């Protein structure tokens, strides 16, 4: 009886529309309409308060020719590259945790702790870690004989790497949890059969576990790279894009234009260009990481 009612409901287009309407309205109000408005404001010369003046594609053309924008884009792509490479570390840790080592449950809980903290709290914590005078990192370097440890957040050649470390730390638990769940879904019988055949733990990881979770890995690559291209809060709190733009990323550059320089029209155009770049990169990554064969177990 219940199954017949469910089939009747799911075959009625009015019921289907009724159930998806709340989610559709939320998506329109919170995502699609703001995106369209951002593209529209990019066509205006506007300070965000006064009257808007239509200037066509001038803001977009200026953005394409803006060296500061492309410099911030380079930093965003470097951050995305770092994030993608860090997935190797997360995957290795997940494979170790899924191998029934002692204390695996405790370690998984510890790795999740940074996810419970806000990005602002994490940024403030690491600013203190990197403090050139009394930060824990430079204090440690002095104890092992480094006389002049670097000013991590003030050195243009080091600041991006310094920022990457807290980002890696912040998202470690998220990706480890995803990989760990995928690995635990692999039937233990496959692993045992490989062990009986004489496979080493490394061979089991490379030839059995990785192929079986490659779709999950593809998804995390997209998440890591696209998320890095849009990254803003931790970087802005730690360095505000400094020194001299050495840690400026596309999102922080857009924020400064719109809310610090009050060039809301140009900032909106930069935000829309960021959207287009992110979509293009997403499509490319999905194409490159697309798996034609679906493994079943």
Secondary structure, DSSP 8 states (H G I E B T S, - for coil): -HHHHHHHHHT-HHHHHHHHHHHHHHHIIIIIHHHHHHHHHTTEE--SSS--EE-TTHHHHHHHH-HHHHHHHHHHHHHHHHHHHHHHHHHHHHHHHTTT-TTHHHHHHHHHGGGGS-HHHHHHHHHHHT-TTT-HHHHHHHHTT-SS---TTT-TTTHHHHHHHHHHHHHHHHHHHHHHHHHHTS-HHHHHHHHHTT--HHHHIIIIIHHHTHHHHHHHHHHHHHHHHT--HHHHHHTTT-STTTT--HHHHHHIIIIIS--HHHHHHHHHHHHHHHHHHHHHHHHHT--SS----
